[in-house]
Amino acid sequence: MRCAWSRRKKIRTTIRDDGHERADDLLQRDFSASGPNERWVADFT
């Protein structure tokens, strides 16, 4: 019988560096909504 948990170390592939400035939003995305269920967003990365 296998255990539901693992002792493996979690691998972090991306580590944020707070010393760098973030890129500007060139697409001028607007995620604000005036009410619930007005806009939906998905990320396929």
Secondary structure, 3 states (H helix, E strand, C coil): CCCCCCCCCCCCCCCCCCCCCCCCCCCCCCCCCCCCCCCCCCCCC
